[in-house]
Amino acid sequence: MEETWANEPVPADGTDAGGVAGPGSGPVPTCAGSPAQVGTVADVGSLAQVGSPADVGTGVEAGSAADVGTVVEAGSAVGSGLPAGAGSLERAGVDLHLDLRTTAHGVRAGLISALRDAVRTGRLAPGTRLPSSRSLAADLRLARNTVAGAYAELVAEGWLTARQGSGTRVAQRPEPARPAHAARRAALALPARHAHPARHVRPAPQPVHELVPGRPDAASFPRTAWLTAARRALMRAPNEAFGFGDPRGRTELRQVLAGYLARTRGVLADPERIVVCSGFAHGLRLLSAALRETGVREMAVESYGLGFHRDVITRSGLRTTPVAVDERGARTEDLAALSGAGAVLLTAAHQFPTGVPLHPDRRAAAVAWARRTGALVVEDDYDGEFRYDRQPVGALQGLEPDHVVHAGSVSKSLTPGLRLGWLVLPADLVDPVVELKGPVEWQVGTLDQLTLAEFIDSGAYDRHVRGMRLRYRRRRDQLVGALAERAPHIRVTGIAAGLHAVLELPPGTEQAVVQGAARQGLALQGLSWFRHPDTEPGALSDALVVGYGTPPDHAFANAVDALCRALP
């Protein structure tokens, strides 16, 4: 087996590597009177040699130059007999790794076999664009005619296609039929009740409508404004931004976040105490690991909340203990009885999923407990910007910045796909969290951080949030109005905020409603789905947690109609 590498000169005499001459070998001429011009290019994958098969592509016409990806400097001549790279700068447009095996039929046959095997095994998927003949010849140290001939033969066999302006690509091929022995083996692996075709279990159909909480309207992502911010950020970025940076995150973003959070959420934020992370869950994992290293073994959580947040905590080596939730939020006065808890996770501004804010007395109780015991309050401010009936309640962190971590992200305001969040830490936690993040996580993508900094600093983020606040408020009003008209016995609870509403149901009907809605193509979640495993069933009444952020505008009315039909 011969290992091949790029940027090796092509033999000037047209012979293949190893001295084996390919068909039609020799210097590659251009058309008469058409010396290659500096910087001019032709179609990728076009074949520029005389005598190449007609079905592979067209030759280089008079006045055109070599393949795309090849820059010919002044003073060089294509087809002059000089090695490719002598007086020229080769820039291969597409990289391709092949293992060439020397065969009794020559290097050309070995190249054909290697390409055919790469297609047959799926390493080169249908539609994949191959390097131009000139580029691949330079990479494999072969004559260009040898590569062109191999391409031509594979085109004739149906493995490749070649079109002018499109280059050479792997041909589309039908999926191979499943071997009979494989089908039998798969059937034998199924349980007996699945062996007969009539008894096959059909996969669950995809829902037609989704009213699952916690998801924003993906169609509302501000693509144009984000692209504008990305361009500005990229043009202004210093060179050092493209190296390994501060594990706390880019200073531009931390400075902008400090000002924004102070202005909109009342957070006392020093840029030096902000750590950028990949969303809230990532920040929670870093915090949990840092707390464990300080000797904490238990974190209190709200009795109703997101299960995957509890999983993040337990996987970091901490136990989770539920704190009861009622119409005034988490019962933080009960924290004093939890002697083992060194921290508590709270959704103070808008309890998830019950939708109520933490009562002022209980906010004070949580801060007093943390101050008295030296414990930590982790404030998940997941949708604090979306309050529709009044100004949002200020962040809990503003009451006690030395014992409260303020955690936020753009997952609800922009999109979870950006994976951008932040922690505003007490001074004594910055170094432990950065130490954990540094060698393991390092940092979030620099360009996304710089883009978000520009997006916020330019005012585009404020404009987007205000626009989405109005849109989500209209959706909530539409939902409440439809329920009042068609299901007046269903009460909507919680404050007018966020991306979800809670619908109280008659006792004992929650599971039946969720299952019935699923059969009609509507995805819903019941309140019990969020209950901590150590919380007694029935601690809160049956209810649905309806997310009105997910459907796009054009589908929202139909989703609400499907919900009303599913209610008891």
Residue pairs with C-beta under 8 A, 6 or more apart in sequence:
1 99
1 100
1 101
2 17
2 18
2 99
2 100
2 101
2 102
3 99
4 98
4 100
4 139
4 140
4 141
5 139
6 92
6 95
6 138
6 139
7 85
7 90
7 138
7 139
8 138
8 139
8 141
9 83
9 84
9 85
9 86
9 138
9 141
10 83
10 84
10 85
10 137
10 138
10 141
10 142
10 143
10 144
11 17
11 83
11 141
11 143
12 27
12 81
12 82
12 83
13 25
13 26
13 81
14 21
14 22
14 25
14 26
14 27
14 28
14 143
14 145
15 21
15 22
15 25
15 143
16 22
16 25
16 106
16 107
16 108
16 142
16 143
16 146
17 107
17 140
17 141
17 142
18 102
18 107
20 106
20 107
20 108
21 143
22 106
22 107
22 108
22 142
22 143
22 145
22 146
22 149
23 108
23 145
23 146
23 149
24 49
24 51
24 52
24 145
24 148
24 149
25 143
25 145
25 146
26 143
26 145
27 79
27 80
27 81
28 48
28 49
28 78
28 79
28 144
28 145
29 49
29 50
29 79
30 36
30 48
30 60
30 78
30 79
31 59
31 60
31 61
31 62
32 62
33 62
34 60
34 61
34 62
34 63
34 64
35 77
35 78
36 65
36 66
36 72
36 76
36 77
36 78
37 65
37 72
38 71
38 72
38 73
38 74
39 71
39 72
40 64
40 65
40 72
41 65
41 66
41 67
41 68
41 69
41 70
41 71
42 48
42 60
42 64
42 65
42 66
42 67
42 68
43 57
43 67
43 68
43 164
43 165
43 166
43 167
44 67
44 68
44 69
44 93
44 94
44 129
44 132
44 167
45 57
45 67
45 129
45 130
45 131
45 132
45 133
45 162
45 166
45 167
45 168
45 169
46 57
46 58
46 59
46 60
46 67
46 132
46 164
46 167
47 56
47 57
47 58
47 59
47 133
47 148
47 151
47 152
47 162
48 59
48 60
48 66
48 67
48 78
48 133
48 134
48 144
49 59
49 133
49 144
49 145
49 148
50 59
51 145
52 59
52 145
52 148
52 149
52 152
53 149
53 152
53 155
53 156
55 152
55 155
55 156
55 162
56 148
56 151
56 152
56 155
56 162
56 168
57 162
57 163
57 164
57 168
58 164
60 66
65 72
65 78
66 72
66 78
66 134
67 93
67 132
67 133
67 134
67 135
68 93
68 132
69 91
69 92
69 93
69 94
69 131
69 132
69 135
70 88
70 90
70 91
70 132
70 134
70 135
71 88
71 89
71 90
71 91
72 78
72 88
72 89
73 87
73 88
73 89
75 87
76 82
76 86
76 87
76 88
84 90
84 134
84 137
84 138
84 144
85 138
90 135
90 138
92 131
92 135
92 138
92 139
93 131
93 132
93 135
94 129
94 130
94 131
94 132
94 135
95 131
95 139
96 130
96 131
96 136
96 139
98 111
98 114
98 115
98 118
98 140
99 114
100 107
100 110
100 111
100 114
100 140
101 110
101 113
101 114
102 110
103 109
103 110
103 113
107 142
107 146
108 146
108 149
108 150
111 140
111 142
111 146
111 147
111 150
112 150
112 153
112 154
115 124
115 150
115 154
115 159
115 160
116 154
116 157
116 159
118 124
119 159
119 160
119 170
119 171
119 173
124 130
124 170
125 170
126 170
126 171
126 172
126 173
127 169
127 170
127 172
128 169
128 170
129 167
129 168
129 169
130 136
130 151
130 160
130 167
130 168
130 169
130 170
131 139
132 167
132 168
133 144
133 147
133 148
133 151
133 168
134 144
136 142
136 147
137 143
137 144
137 146
137 147
140 147
151 160
151 162
151 168
154 160
155 161
155 162
155 168
158 171
158 173
159 170
159 171
160 168
160 169
160 170
160 171
161 168
161 169
161 170
161 171
162 168
162 169
187 195
188 195
193 199
194 200
194 201
204 518
205 521
207 518
207 521
207 522
207 523
208 521
208 522
208 562
209 521
209 522
209 523
209 551
209 555
209 558
209 559
209 562
209 563
210 522
210 523
210 547
210 550
210 551
210 559
211 522
211 523
211 524
211 546
211 547
211 548
211 550
211 551
211 559
211 563
212 523
212 524
212 525
212 547
212 550
213 352
213 353
213 499
213 500
213 525
213 545
213 546
213 547
213 549
214 306
214 352
214 382
214 412
214 499
214 500
214 547
214 549
215 416
215 499
215 547
215 549
215 550
216 411
216 412
216 413
216 414
216 415
216 416
216 468
216 499
216 549
216 550
217 468
217 471
217 549
217 550
217 551
217 552
217 553
218 415
218 417
218 552
219 552
219 553
220 468
220 471
220 552
221 414
221 415
222 414
222 460
222 464
225 455
225 460
225 463
225 464
226 451
226 455
228 460
229 451
229 452
229 454
229 455
229 458
229 460
230 447
230 451
230 454
232 454
232 458
233 447
233 450
233 451
233 453
233 454
234 447
234 450
236 450
236 454
237 446
237 447
237 450
241 250
241 446
241 450
242 446
244 442
244 443
245 443
245 446
246 443
247 275
247 434
247 437
247 438
247 441
247 442
247 443
248 254
248 272
248 274
248 275
248 276
248 430
248 434
248 437
249 274
249 275
249 276
249 277
249 422
249 443
249 444
249 449
250 276
250 446
250 449
250 450
250 453
251 271
252 449
252 450
252 453
253 276
253 449
253 450
253 452
253 453
254 271
254 272
254 274
254 276
254 422
255 271
255 453
256 452
256 453
256 456
256 457
257 269
257 271
257 274
257 422
257 453
257 456
258 269
258 270
258 271
258 274
260 456
260 461
261 267
261 269
261 395
261 406
261 408
261 424
262 268
262 269
264 385
264 392
265 381
265 384
265 385
265 392
265 394
265 395
265 398
265 406
265 408
266 394
266 395
266 398
267 395
267 397
267 398
267 406
267 424
268 397
268 398
268 401
269 406
269 424
272 430
273 424
273 425
273 426
273 427
273 430
274 422
274 423
274 424
274 425
275 283
275 286
275 422
275 423
275 425
275 430
275 433
275 434
275 437
276 420
276 421
276 422
276 443
276 444
276 449
277 283
277 286
277 421
277 422
277 423
277 437
277 441
277 444
278 419
278 420
278 421
278 441
278 444
279 409
279 411
279 416
279 419
279 420
279 421
280 380
280 382
280 407
280 408
280 409
280 411
280 421
281 308
281 309
281 312
282 419
282 421
282 441
283 407
283 409
283 421
283 422
283 423
284 309
284 312
284 313
284 345
284 378
284 380
284 407
285 312
285 315
285 316
286 423
286 433
286 436
286 437
286 441
287 343
287 376
287 378
287 405
287 407
287 423
287 429
287 433
288 299
288 312
288 313
288 316
288 317
288 318
289 316
289 317
289 436
290 429
290 432
290 433
290 436
291 299
291 318
291 342
291 343
291 376
292 316
292 317
292 318
293 432
293 436
294 342
294 432
295 342
296 318
296 342
296 343
297 317
297 318
297 319
297 340
297 342
298 318
298 319
298 320
298 321
298 338
298 340
298 341
298 342
299 313
299 318
299 319
299 320
299 321
299 341
299 342
299 343
299 344
299 345
299 378
300 320
300 321
300 322
300 323
300 335
300 338
300 341
300 343
300 344
300 345
301 309
301 310
301 313
301 320
301 321
301 322
301 323
301 344
301 345
301 532
302 322
302 323
302 325
302 330
302 345
302 346
302 347
302 351
302 532
303 322
303 323
303 324
303 325
303 330
303 531
303 532
303 535
303 539
304 325
304 351
304 352
304 353
304 354
304 527
304 530
304 531
304 532
304 535
304 539
304 540
305 345
305 347
305 352
305 353
305 530
305 532
306 352
306 530
307 529
307 530
309 345
309 380
310 320
310 532
313 320
313 345
314 320
319 340
320 532
321 338
321 340
321 341
321 534
322 532
322 534
322 535
323 330
323 331
323 332
323 334
323 335
323 338
323 344
324 330
324 331
324 334
324 535
324 539
325 331
325 351
325 354
325 539
325 540
327 354
327 356
328 356
328 358
328 359
328 362
329 348
329 351
329 354
329 356
329 357
329 358
329 359
329 362
330 344
330 346
330 351
330 358
330 362
330 366
331 362
332 344
332 346
332 358
332 362
332 363
332 365
332 366
332 369
333 362
333 365
335 341
335 344
335 365
335 366
335 369
335 375
336 369
341 375
342 375
342 376
343 375
343 376
343 377
343 378
344 366
344 369
344 370
344 375
344 376
344 377
344 378
345 378
345 380
346 358
346 366
346 377
346 378
346 379
346 380
346 396
347 379
347 380
347 382
348 357
348 358
348 363
348 366
348 379
348 381
348 393
348 395
348 396
349 357
349 358
349 381
349 383
349 384
349 387
349 392
349 393
349 395
349 396
349 497
350 356
350 357
350 382
350 383
350 384
350 387
350 494
350 495
350 497
350 498
351 357
351 358
352 380
352 382
352 498
352 500
352 530
353 500
353 502
353 527
353 530
353 545
354 493
354 494
354 502
354 527
354 540
355 493
355 494
355 495
355 497
355 498
355 500
355 501
355 502
356 493
356 494
356 495
357 393
357 495
357 497
358 366
358 396
363 396
363 399
364 399
366 377
366 396
367 377
367 396
367 399
367 400
367 403
367 404
369 375
370 376
370 377
370 400
370 403
370 404
371 400
371 403
374 403
375 403
376 403
376 404
376 405
376 426
376 429
377 396
377 400
377 403
377 404
377 405
378 404
378 405
378 407
379 395
379 396
379 397
379 404
379 405
379 406
379 407
380 407
381 395
381 406
381 407
381 408
382 408
382 409
382 411
382 412
383 412
383 413
383 497
383 498
383 499
384 392
384 393
384 395
384 408
385 392
385 412
385 413
385 465
385 469
386 392
386 412
386 413
386 465
386 468
386 469
386 472
386 497
386 498
386 499
387 393
387 495
387 496
387 497
388 469
388 472
388 473
388 476
388 496
388 497
389 495
389 496
389 497
392 497
395 406
396 404
396 406
397 404
397 405
397 406
397 424
401 424
401 426
402 426
402 427
402 428
403 426
404 426
405 423
405 424
405 425
405 426
405 429
406 423
406 424
407 421
407 422
407 423
407 424
408 421
408 422
409 416
409 420
409 421
409 422
410 418
410 420
410 421
410 452
411 418
411 421
412 498
412 499
412 549
413 461
413 464
413 465
413 468
414 464
418 448
418 452
419 444
419 448
420 444
420 448
420 449
420 452
423 433
425 433
437 443
452 461
455 461
456 462
471 553
472 498
472 499
472 548
472 549
473 496
475 548
475 549
475 556
476 496
476 501
476 548
478 556
478 557
478 560
479 492
479 501
479 546
479 548
479 560
479 563
480 492
480 501
482 560
482 561
482 564
483 490
483 492
483 503
483 564
483 567
486 564
487 564
487 567
489 506
490 503
490 504
490 505
490 567
491 503
491 504
492 501
492 502
492 503
492 504
493 501
493 502
493 503
493 504
493 543
494 501
494 502
499 547
499 548
499 549
500 545
500 546
500 547
500 548
500 549
501 545
501 546
501 548
502 527
502 543
502 544
502 545
502 546
503 543
503 544
503 546
503 567
504 541
504 542
504 543
505 513
505 541
505 542
505 543
505 544
505 567
505 568
506 542
506 568
507 541
507 542
508 542
509 542
509 568
510 526
510 527
510 528
510 542
510 543
510 544
511 526
511 528
512 568
513 524
513 526
513 544
513 566
513 567
513 568
514 524
514 525
514 526
514 544
516 566
517 523
517 524
517 562
517 563
517 566
518 524
520 562
520 565
520 566
521 562
522 559
522 562
522 563
522 566
524 544
524 546
524 563
524 566
525 544
525 545
526 542
526 543
526 544
526 545
527 540
527 541
527 542
527 543
527 544
527 545
528 537
528 542
529 545
530 545
531 537
531 539
531 540
546 563
548 556
551 559
